Amino acid sequence: MAKKGPRALIKLESPDRDHCYYTEKNSRNTTDKLKRKKYNPRKKKHELYTEGKVK
């Protein structure tokens, strides 16, 4: 059974689209796309991840 409420599953993608993180956000409070600085293990450095589409 699916969760009810304003929280939605989102995908944070690296700029090269070679790595991603999955997380949740409150879609009522945060209507803009998320941008977070996260660690990319393939490049071994921090990069700016942006919200993408969840398939």
C-alpha positions as CSV (number, residue, x, y, z in Angstrom):
1,M,0.0,0.0,0.0
2,A,1.3,3.4,-1.0
3,K,2.1,6.1,1.6
4,K,-0.4,9.0,1.8
5,G,0.7,12.6,2.3
6,P,2.8,15.3,0.8
7,R,6.1,13.4,0.8
8,A,7.3,12.2,-2.6
9,L,10.2,10.0,-3.7
10,I,12.8,11.9,-5.8
11,K,16.0,11.0,-7.6
12,L,19.1,13.2,-7.2
13,E,21.3,12.9,-10.3
14,S,24.9,13.9,-10.8
15,P,25.7,16.4,-13.6
16,D,27.1,13.6,-15.9
17,R,24.1,11.3,-15.0
18,D,26.6,8.5,-14.0
19,H,25.4,8.3,-10.3
20,C,22.2,9.0,-8.4
21,Y,20.7,9.1,-4.9
22,Y,17.1,8.4,-4.0
23,T,15.4,10.5,-1.2
24,E,12.1,12.0,-0.3
25,K,10.9,15.6,-0.1
26,N,7.9,17.4,1.1
27,S,6.2,18.6,-2.1
28,R,4.0,21.1,-0.3
29,N,6.9,23.0,1.3
30,T,9.5,22.6,-1.4
31,T,8.0,23.2,-4.8
32,D,11.2,24.0,-6.6
33,K,13.7,21.3,-7.8
34,L,16.2,20.3,-5.2
35,K,19.9,20.9,-5.6
36,R,22.3,19.3,-3.1
37,K,26.0,18.9,-2.9
38,K,26.7,15.2,-2.6
39,Y,29.6,12.8,-2.8
40,N,30.1,11.1,-6.2
41,P,32.0,7.8,-5.5
42,R,32.8,7.3,-9.2
43,K,34.7,10.6,-9.4
44,K,35.7,10.6,-5.7
45,K,34.7,14.2,-5.1
46,H,31.6,16.3,-4.2
47,E,29.3,17.6,-7.0
48,L,26.1,19.4,-7.3
49,Y,23.2,16.9,-7.7
50,T,19.9,18.0,-9.1
51,E,16.4,16.5,-8.9
52,G,15.5,14.3,-11.8
53,K,12.6,12.0,-12.8
54,V,11.9,8.8,-10.9
55,K,11.0,5.9,-13.3
